[in-house]
Amino acid sequence: MALVFFGRRQTVSILDCYLKRNLVKNGGVLDGVIFVVRTKDAANLALLDKMVASEPAYERMQVDLKSKGYTSSYEFIQDDVMYIKMDDDIVYIEDTAIKAIASAKASRPDVYIMSANVVNQILFSWLHRQFGAVKPYLPELTERPADNDSVPLTDWRTSVLPSWEGPADFQQETWSTERHPNHRWLPVRGRNASYPLNDTPIAKVDYTFGYSHKHWQVAAQEHYSLLENLEKDELWRYRFPTWDFQLKRMGIQFVAMMGKDINLAKPIPPDDEHHFTVEMPTRLGRHAAADGTGVVAHFSYGPQSGNPGVQIRMTCALHSWPNGGITIDQFYAWNPAVGNNCQSLWLGTSYCVLGEDPTPTSSSTTSSTTLASTTTSGGAPAPTRPGTVQGCQKWYVAKPDDSCGDIATSNGITIAQFVAWNTDVNLTTCDGFWPDYAYCVKTPTTSTPPAKLRGLGRRNLDSLPNVTKFAVTQTGDGCESFATRNKIMVAQLYSWNPVLENACKNF
């Protein structure tokens, strides 16, 4: 079970998608999610009400907020349940992270508490710097009016950012964010390759609790570095097998614990983190450790975000994460291809995080009287959606009353072909189909989708339920490499292809 300490709607709106994606019914390992309510804010509670109503596997747990620290948050724990306890400002969870930490804890009963590999966790910050995962970034120095509350549309890919420019003696510690609200952090390019991190925040980080805990600049640099590593497919830079903290204090932003071990620790003092990672491991001789194979990101510590005018929340870091700073309802409305339960959220895909109307509009006009609104010109006659095939030879501009079947029939193709060339569209429901956008209806080599589908016989592809994408195996493929290349979990591959018999048979 996931155990989320709930109190901040802005970051929870991001976490919600990751939680739903990792439920058992969606191919993950979480049986459910318990939100421990640690807020009285009406807006925060309203979001939680919507989230719990949207998902049967979600439940809320009221606790006594008058008790000191987090003592009351563990009163309902059951002995035989493994809990994945996480803070509500976890803004990224690698697909394999929850499964990895659960497996690691189950296989190591000698470990009292097992952490994931957490970006922006104090001791890990030092490790990630040593591993080469942290990149040189500094704040953008372009000034903006202090009363500018607008949030710019940001692209999470760091490759589109300009290089940092500033004086050689720039002092990032004393630089103020007050005149630079919603500023970006920019890559420092062209530096001495031997010492690229000199004069950046991460250079001052040590292994123990200290510098990074109180400096928002470290958090900003780490988040932008993670986005760069995600874009380059270089999460391997963070990985390690197991790290024993040797009775030093470990962060508990994302940890796995057995219920009986939590109950064994009662009464739990206000400082639950020290109690779980130092006091109990010392008393029992069972250490706190971390599994380094699954990466997650923690947005900020209190000191990193609590000082007015000098804080991580005045950067664009949060808005760089998918749907940062918006509600989950807005994210679903602006990205209908994701579905209403986050089932089609894909790593590496761009999503809208700033908008006004859930129905996109186009500056161009399109006839609404005939279905044959097509063009064979080289360029698309209207905006296109992500996932549109390259080299399209014929386009159709959608109208509000169109259906996928009508468009496919009128253009002499199958629905499966239409979806294969416009992958944002759902094969079964036609979700993700937006009026006034151009869709591909012919490619240079128009042919039926792959017909050799193991275990499916000769059935018409249009009749396959809930299939939105097919992929062809390559020489040397195994289930794990095939799943990794297509950005899914092996468990999902087995679930969608029963012929594999949960053991990669008949592959």
C-alpha positions in Angstrom: 0.0 0.0 0.0 1.1 3.5 -0.7 1.1 5.8 2.3 1.0 9.4 1.3 1.3 12.3 3.8 -1.1 14.7 2.1 -1.1 18.5 2.5 0.0 20.3 -0.8 -2.3 20.2 -3.8 0.2 21.6 -6.3 2.6 18.7 -6.1 0.0 16.1 -5.4 -1.6 16.9 -8.7 1.6 15.6 -10.2 1.9 12.6 -7.9 -1.7 11.5 -8.6 -0.8 10.3 -12.1 2.2 8.3 -10.9 0.1 6.6 -8.2 -2.7 5.6 -10.5 -0.2 4.3 -13.1 1.3 2.1 -10.4 -1.9 0.5 -9.2 -2.2 -3.3 -9.7 -5.1 -2.9 -12.1 -2.9 -0.7 -14.3 0.1 -3.1 -14.3 1.8 -1.8 -11.1 2.2 -3.4 -7.7 0.2 -1.0 -5.4 -3.0 -2.5 -4.0 -4.2 1.0 -3.0 -3.2 4.4 -1.7 -3.9 5.8 1.8 -3.8 9.6 2.0 -2.9 10.6 5.5 -4.6 14.0 5.8 -2.2 16.6 7.3 -3.9 19.8 6.3 -7.0 21.9 7.1 -6.7 24.0 4.0 -10.1 24.0 2.1 -8.6 24.1 -1.4 -6.2 21.2 -0.6 -9.1 19.1 0.9 -11.3 19.8 -2.1 -8.7 18.4 -4.4 -8.3 15.3 -2.2 -12.1 14.8 -2.3 -12.0 14.8 -6.1 -9.1 12.4 -6.2 -10.7 9.9 -3.8 -13.9 10.1 -5.7 -12.1 9.4 -9.0 -10.4 6.2 -7.9 -11.8 3.3 -5.8 -8.3 2.2 -4.7 -7.8 5.6 -3.0 -8.8 6.2 0.6 -8.3 9.0 3.1 -7.2 8.7 6.8 -8.0 11.5 9.2 -5.4 12.0 12.0 -5.0 14.2 15.0 -3.2 17.3 13.8 -2.8 18.6 17.4 -0.3 15.9 18.2 3.4 16.9 17.8 5.2 15.8 14.7 3.9 12.8 12.8 3.0 10.6 15.8 -0.7 10.3 14.9 0.0 9.4 11.3 0.9 5.8 12.1 -2.0 4.8 14.4 -3.8 2.6 11.8 -0.9 0.6 10.5 -1.4 -3.2 10.0 1.4 -5.7 10.8 1.3 -7.8 7.6 1.2 -4.9 5.1 4.2 -3.4 3.3 3.8 0.3 3.1 5.5 2.5 0.5 5.5 5.8 2.5 6.0 8.9 0.4 5.9 12.6 0.8 3.3 14.5 -1.2 5.9 16.5 -3.1 7.3 13.5 -5.0 7.3 14.9 -8.6 8.8 12.0 -10.5 8.7 8.2 -10.1 10.5 6.0 -12.5 8.3 3.2 -13.9 10.3 0.5 -12.1 10.9 2.4 -8.8 8.0 1.2 -6.7 8.4 -2.4 -7.8 12.1 -2.2 -7.2 11.9 -0.8 -3.7 9.1 -3.3 -2.7 11.2 -6.2 -4.1 14.3 -5.0 -2.4 12.6 -4.7 1.0 10.9 -8.1 0.7 14.3 -9.7 -0.1 16.1 -8.0 2.7 14.3 -8.6 6.0 17.5 -7.7 7.8 17.0 -4.1 6.6 14.7 -2.2 8.8 13.7 0.5 6.3 14.5 0.7 2.6 14.6 4.0 0.7 14.4 4.5 -3.1 17.0 6.4 -5.0 15.8 9.9 -4.3 16.9 13.0 -6.2 17.1 16.0 -3.8 17.6 13.9 -0.7 20.5 15.2 1.4 22.9 12.3 1.5 22.0 11.2 -2.1 22.8 14.7 -3.4 26.5 14.0 -2.6 26.3 10.5 -4.1 24.7 11.8 -7.3 27.3 14.5 -7.7 30.0 11.9 -7.3 28.4 9.6 -9.9 28.3 12.4 -12.5 24.5 12.7 -12.5 24.4 16.4 -11.5 25.1 18.8 -14.3 26.3 22.5 -14.2 23.3 24.8 -14.1 22.9 28.4 -12.9 19.9 30.8 -12.6 18.8 32.8 -15.6 19.8 36.5 -14.9 17.2 38.2 -17.1 15.2 40.4 -14.8 11.4 40.4 -14.7 9.1 42.8 -12.8 8.5 41.7 -9.2 4.7 41.8 -9.7 4.8 39.5 -12.7 2.7 36.5 -11.6 2.3 34.9 -15.0 3.7 31.5 -15.5 5.5 31.0 -18.8 4.9 28.0 -20.9 7.9 25.8 -20.3 9.4 22.8 -22.2 10.7 20.2 -19.8 13.5 19.3 -22.3 16.7 21.0 -21.2 18.2 20.8 -24.7 16.0 23.7 -25.8 17.4 26.0 -23.1 19.9 28.7 -24.0 23.3 28.6 -22.4 23.8 30.5 -19.2 25.4 33.9 -19.5 26.7 35.9 -16.6 29.7 37.5 -15.0 32.7 35.3 -14.1 32.4 36.3 -10.5 28.7 35.5 -10.2 27.6 34.5 -6.6 24.6 32.2 -6.8 24.2 32.1 -3.0 23.5 35.9 -2.7 21.6 36.3 -5.9 17.9 37.1 -5.1 14.9 35.6 -6.8 12.6 38.6 -5.9 13.2 40.3 -9.2 13.2 37.0 -11.1 10.0 35.2 -10.3 9.4 31.9 -12.3 13.0 32.1 -13.5 14.7 29.2 -15.3 18.0 27.5 -14.6 20.2 27.3 -17.6 23.0 24.9 -18.6 26.5 26.2 -18.2 28.1 25.1 -21.4 31.8 25.4 -22.5 33.3 25.1 -19.1 36.5 23.4 -18.2 35.6 19.7 -18.7 37.6 18.6 -15.7 35.8 20.8 -13.2 32.4 21.6 -14.8 30.6 21.9 -11.4 32.9 24.5 -9.9 30.9 27.6 -8.7 27.6 25.8 -9.0 25.5 25.0 -5.9 26.2 21.2 -5.9 29.9 21.9 -5.4 29.4 22.7 -1.8 27.3 19.7 -0.9 28.7 17.3 1.7 27.5 13.8 2.7 26.0 14.6 6.0 23.0 16.8 6.9 24.1 20.3 6.0 24.4 22.5 3.0 21.7 21.1 0.7 19.0 20.9 3.3 18.9 24.7 3.6 19.8 25.8 0.1 17.1 25.9 -2.6 19.7 26.4 -5.3 20.9 22.8 -4.8 17.3 21.5 -5.4 17.0 23.6 -8.6 20.2 22.3 -10.0 19.3 18.7 -9.2 15.8 18.9 -10.8 17.1 20.4 -14.0 19.9 17.8 -14.1 17.3 15.0 -13.7 15.3 16.5 -16.6 18.5 16.5 -18.7 19.3 12.9 -17.8 15.7 11.9 -18.6 15.9 13.5 -22.0 19.2 11.8 -22.8 17.9 8.5 -21.4 20.8 8.5 -18.9 19.2 7.5 -15.6 21.9 4.9 -15.3 24.1 7.8 -14.0 22.1 7.6 -10.7 22.1 3.9 -10.2 23.8 1.7 -7.6 22.9 -1.7 -6.0 22.3 -1.1 -2.3 23.6 1.7 0.0 23.9 1.1 3.7 23.6 4.4 5.7 25.6 2.9 8.6 23.3 4.4 11.2 23.4 7.9 9.8 20.2 9.7 9.4 18.4 8.9 6.1 15.6 10.8 4.5 12.2 9.1 4.5 10.6 10.9 1.6 10.1 7.6 -0.3 10.6 4.4 1.7 9.3 0.8 2.1 8.6 -0.5 5.6 6.7 -3.5 6.9 3.7 -2.6 9.1 5.0 -4.8 12.0 8.3 -2.8 12.0 6.4 0.5 12.2 4.2 -0.8 15.0 7.4 -2.2 16.7 8.7 1.4 16.8 5.7 2.8 18.8 5.4 5.1 20.5 6.8 7.2 17.7 8.2 10.5 18.7 7.7 13.8 16.8 10.9 13.3 14.7 9.8 10.1 13.0 12.7 10.3 10.5 15.4 10.1 13.1 13.4 7.4 15.0 13.0 5.2 11.9 16.5 5.6 10.4 18.8 6.0 13.5 17.1 5.0 16.8 15.3 1.8 15.7 18.2 0.5 13.5 20.6 1.1 16.4 18.2 -0.6 18.8 17.5 -3.6 16.6 20.8 -4.0 14.7 18.9 -3.7 11.4 20.1 -0.8 9.3 18.5 1.7 7.1 19.5 1.2 3.4 18.6 2.3 -0.1 17.9 0.4 -3.3 19.6 2.4 -6.1 17.8 0.8 -9.0 14.7 3.0 -9.0 14.8 6.7 -9.3 12.3 9.2 -7.8 12.5 13.0 -7.3 11.6 14.9 -4.1 10.7 18.5 -4.9 11.9 20.4 -1.8 12.6 20.5 1.9 10.9 23.1 4.1 14.0 25.3 4.3 14.4 25.1 0.5 10.9 26.4 0.0 9.9 28.4 3.1 12.0 31.6 2.9 10.0 34.3 1.2 11.8 35.6 -1.9 14.5 33.0 -1.8 13.0 29.6 -2.5 12.8 26.8 -5.0 9.1 27.6 -5.7 10.2 30.9 -7.4 12.0 28.9 -10.1 10.4 27.1 -13.1 11.5 23.8 -11.7 8.0 22.7 -10.6 6.4 23.9 -13.8 8.9 21.8 -15.8 7.4 18.6 -14.4 4.3 17.4 -16.2 1.2 19.3 -15.1 3.2 21.2 -12.4 1.1 24.0 -10.9 -2.3 22.9 -12.4 -5.0 20.7 -11.1 -5.5 17.1 -12.2 -8.8 18.0 -13.8 -7.1 20.7 -16.0 -4.4 18.2 -17.0 -7.0 15.6 -18.1 -9.0 18.3 -19.9 -6.0 19.6 -21.8 -4.6 16.1 -22.5 -7.6 13.8 -23.3 -5.3 11.1 -24.8 -4.0 10.4 -21.2 -7.5 9.1 -20.4 -9.4 9.9 -17.2 -7.3 7.6 -15.0 -3.8 8.4 -16.2 -3.6 5.1 -18.0 -1.9 6.5 -21.1 0.7 8.7 -19.6 4.0 8.0 -21.3 7.5 9.0 -20.3 9.3 11.1 -22.9 6.0 12.4 -24.3 5.1 16.1 -24.2 1.9 17.1 -22.5 0.0 20.4 -22.3 0.4 22.2 -18.9 -0.9 25.6 -19.8 -4.3 26.3 -21.5 -7.6 28.0 -21.3 -10.2 25.7 -23.1 -10.2 21.9 -23.1 -11.1 22.0 -26.8 -8.2 23.3 -28.9 -8.8 25.8 -31.5 -7.0 26.8 -34.7 -6.5 30.1 -36.3 -7.3 28.6 -39.7 -10.9 27.8 -40.8 -12.1 24.5 -42.0 -15.2 23.5 -43.9 -17.7 21.7 -41.7 -20.1 20.5 -44.4 -18.3 17.6 -46.0 -16.2 14.8 -44.7 -13.7 15.0 -47.4 -11.7 17.8 -45.8 -8.4 16.5 -47.0 -5.2 17.8 -48.5 -2.3 16.1 -50.2 0.2 18.9 -49.8 3.6 18.4 -48.2 2.8 20.2 -45.0 -0.1 19.7 -42.6 -2.9 22.2 -43.2 -3.6 22.6 -39.5 -1.9 21.9 -36.2 -1.0 18.3 -35.5 -0.9 16.2 -32.3 2.2 14.5 -30.8 2.6 11.0 -32.2 1.7 11.9 -35.8 3.7 9.7 -38.3 6.5 11.4 -40.2 6.3 11.7 -44.0 2.5 11.8 -44.2 1.2 12.2 -47.8 -2.4 13.0 -47.1 -4.1 14.9 -44.2 -7.6 15.2 -42.9 -8.7 18.2 -40.7 -11.1 16.9 -38.1 -14.5 18.5 -37.3 -16.5 18.3 -34.1 -19.0 15.7 -35.3 -16.4 13.4 -36.9 -15.7 9.8 -35.8 -12.6 7.7 -36.3 -14.6 5.1 -38.2 -16.0 7.6 -40.7 -12.7 9.2 -41.4 -11.0 5.8 -41.9 -13.8 4.5 -44.2 -13.9 7.7 -46.4 -10.1 7.5 -46.9 -10.0 3.8 -47.7 -8.0 2.8 -44.6 -8.7 0.8 -41.4 -9.1 2.3 -38.0 -6.0 0.4 -36.9 -4.0 2.2 -39.6 -5.5 5.5 -38.6 -4.4 5.0 -35.0 -1.0 3.7 -36.0 -0.3 6.9 -37.9 -1.9 9.1 -35.2 -0.9 7.5 -32.0 -2.6 10.0 -29.7 -5.9 8.6 -30.8 -7.4 5.6 -28.8 -8.3 2.7 -31.0 -11.4 1.7 -29.1 -12.9 5.0 -27.8 -11.4 7.5 -30.3 -10.3 9.5 -27.3 -7.6 12.0 -28.1 -9.3 13.0 -31.3 -9.4 16.8 -31.4 -11.4 19.0 -33.8 -9.6 21.5 -36.1 -6.4 19.4 -35.9 -4.8 17.6 -38.9 -4.6 13.8 -38.9 -2.6 11.6 -41.3 -4.7 9.4 -43.6 -2.0 8.2 -46.0 1.7 7.4 -45.7 4.3 6.7 -48.4 3.8 2.9 -47.9 0.2 2.5 -47.0 -0.4 -1.0 -45.9 -2.2 -2.9 -43.2 -0.6 -3.0 -39.7 1.5 -6.0 -38.8 -0.5 -9.1 -39.5 1.7 -11.6 -37.7 0.4 -11.2 -34.2 1.1 -14.2 -32.0 -1.9 -15.8 -30.4 -4.4 -13.6 -32.2 -5.0 -15.7 -35.3 -6.4 -13.7 -38.3 -8.8 -11.5 -36.5 -9.5 -8.1 -37.9 -7.2 -5.6 -36.0 -10.1 -3.2 -35.7 -11.8 -5.6 -33.4 -9.0 -5.8 -30.8 -10.3 -4.2 -27.6 -8.4 -1.3 -26.0 -5.3 -1.6 -28.3 -3.8 1.7 -29.1 -0.4 0.7 -30.4 1.4 -2.3 -31.9 5.2 -2.8 -31.9 7.3 -5.3 -33.9 10.0 -7.3 -32.2 13.6 -7.0 -33.3 16.3 -9.6 -33.6 17.7 -10.5 -30.2 14.7 -9.1 -28.3 13.6 -10.4 -24.9 10.5 -9.3 -23.0 12.5 -6.9 -20.8 14.4 -5.2 -23.7 11.2 -5.0 -25.8 9.3 -3.5 -22.9 12.1 -1.0 -22.1 12.2 0.1 -25.8 8.5 0.7 -25.9 8.5 2.5 -22.5 6.2 0.0 -20.7 6.7 -2.4 -17.7 7.2 -6.1 -18.3 4.1 -6.6 -16.2 2.1 -4.6 -18.6 3.5 -6.5 -21.6 2.3 -9.8 -19.9 -1.1 -8.3 -19.1 -1.8 -7.1 -22.6 -0.3 -10.3 -24.3 -1.5 -13.4 -22.4 0.1 -15.7 -24.9 3.4 -14.9 -23.1 2.1 -16.7 -20.0 3.8 -14.3 -17.6 7.1 -15.9 -18.3 8.1 -14.6 -21.8 7.0 -17.8 -23.4 6.1 -17.9 -27.1 7.9 -14.5 -27.6 
